[in-house]
Amino acid sequence: MSWTDVLDVAAAACLLAGCLLSLLAALGMIRFPDLLSRMHAATKPQVLGLVLVLVGLGLRLRDERTLGLLLLVVLFQFSTAPIASHMAGRAAFRAGQVDHDLLVTDELSETLESHEEPRGAP
């Protein structure tokens, strides 16, 4: 067995694991009961699934330029997905879409009650 065969098997394993995590993220979006749980399912396994798919693709293609581009995609995904999820969760909390009975810790309600934040455009 040569190194290319070993890399191809590793690439296939990464691709399958990434697809499985993306499928689990989609199932979590359908099955979880509340908004915050669904956001968790949409962010964490989806990002790891994408990273595994990109690692598998990099192992399969073995081109320096392509690896650089795939690394940029991973970096942008790592930097934008948590911020987007946080902002969507905060907006949903302010809009009253969160079931407060399911929260373990609620630190945002005290902040919103004591501090008036401007709404809309300046």
C-alpha positions as CSV (number, residue, x, y, z in Angstrom):
1,M,0.0,0.0,0.0
2,S,1.5,3.3,-1.1
3,W,1.2,6.8,0.6
4,T,-1.4,7.9,-1.9
5,D,-3.6,5.0,-1.0
6,V,-3.3,5.8,2.7
7,L,-4.1,9.5,2.0
8,D,-7.1,8.5,-0.1
9,V,-8.5,6.3,2.7
10,A,-8.0,9.1,5.2
11,A,-9.7,11.6,2.8
12,A,-12.6,9.2,2.4
13,A,-12.9,8.8,6.2
14,C,-12.8,12.6,6.7
15,L,-15.4,13.2,4.0
16,L,-17.8,10.6,5.5
17,A,-17.3,11.9,9.0
18,G,-17.9,15.5,7.8
19,C,-21.1,14.5,5.9
20,L,-22.3,12.6,9.0
21,L,-21.8,15.6,11.2
22,S,-23.6,17.8,8.8
23,L,-26.5,15.4,8.6
24,L,-26.6,15.3,12.5
25,A,-26.7,19.1,12.5
26,A,-29.7,19.1,10.1
27,L,-31.5,16.5,12.2
28,G,-30.8,18.6,15.3
29,M,-32.4,21.6,13.6
30,I,-35.5,19.6,13.0
31,R,-35.7,17.7,16.3
32,F,-34.6,20.1,19.0
33,P,-37.5,21.8,20.8
34,D,-36.3,25.4,21.4
35,L,-34.5,28.2,19.5
36,L,-31.3,28.1,21.5
37,S,-30.8,24.4,21.1
38,R,-31.4,24.6,17.4
39,M,-28.9,27.4,17.1
40,H,-26.3,25.2,18.9
41,A,-27.1,22.3,16.4
42,A,-26.8,24.7,13.5
43,T,-23.4,26.0,14.5
44,K,-21.1,23.5,16.3
45,P,-21.6,20.2,14.3
46,Q,-22.0,22.1,11.1
47,V,-18.7,23.9,11.4
48,L,-16.8,20.7,12.4
49,G,-18.5,18.8,9.6
50,L,-17.4,21.5,7.1
51,V,-13.9,21.4,8.4
52,L,-13.7,17.6,8.1
53,V,-15.1,17.8,4.5
54,L,-12.4,20.4,3.7
55,V,-9.7,18.3,5.3
56,G,-10.8,15.3,3.3
57,L,-10.9,17.4,0.1
58,G,-7.4,18.7,0.9
59,L,-6.0,15.2,1.4
60,R,-7.5,14.1,-1.8
61,L,-6.5,17.0,-4.0
62,R,-2.9,17.6,-2.6
63,D,-2.4,20.9,-4.3
64,E,-0.7,23.8,-2.4
65,R,-2.9,26.5,-3.9
66,T,-6.0,24.6,-3.2
67,L,-4.9,23.9,0.4
68,G,-4.4,27.6,0.9
69,L,-7.9,28.4,-0.3
70,L,-9.4,25.6,1.8
71,L,-7.5,27.0,4.9
72,L,-9.1,30.5,4.2
73,V,-12.5,28.9,4.0
74,V,-11.9,27.2,7.4
75,L,-10.7,30.4,9.0
76,F,-13.6,32.5,7.7
77,Q,-16.1,29.8,8.9
78,F,-14.5,29.7,12.4
79,S,-14.6,33.4,12.7
80,T,-18.1,34.1,11.3
81,A,-20.3,31.2,12.5
82,P,-20.0,31.8,16.3
83,I,-20.5,35.6,15.8
84,A,-23.6,35.1,13.6
85,S,-25.1,32.6,16.0
86,H,-24.5,34.8,19.0
87,M,-26.1,37.8,17.3
88,A,-29.1,35.8,16.1
89,G,-29.6,34.4,19.7
90,R,-29.3,37.8,21.2
91,A,-31.9,39.2,18.8
92,A,-34.2,36.3,19.4
93,F,-33.9,36.9,23.2
94,R,-34.8,40.5,22.9
95,A,-37.7,39.7,20.7
96,G,-39.1,37.3,23.3
97,Q,-38.6,34.1,21.3
98,V,-36.7,32.3,24.1
99,D,-38.4,30.1,26.7
100,H,-37.0,31.4,30.0
101,D,-38.1,28.3,31.8
102,L,-35.5,26.2,29.9
103,L,-32.6,28.6,30.7
104,V,-30.1,27.5,33.4
105,T,-28.5,31.0,33.7
106,D,-30.1,34.2,32.5
107,E,-27.6,37.0,32.7
108,L,-29.1,39.1,29.8
109,S,-32.5,39.9,31.3
110,E,-30.9,41.9,34.2
111,T,-28.8,43.8,31.7
112,L,-31.7,44.6,29.4
113,E,-33.9,45.8,32.3
114,S,-31.2,48.1,33.9
115,H,-29.8,49.5,30.6
116,E,-31.8,51.1,27.8
117,E,-30.3,50.3,24.5
118,P,-31.1,52.3,21.4
119,R,-33.3,50.6,18.9
120,G,-33.1,51.0,15.1
121,A,-30.9,53.2,13.1
122,P,-29.3,56.3,14.7
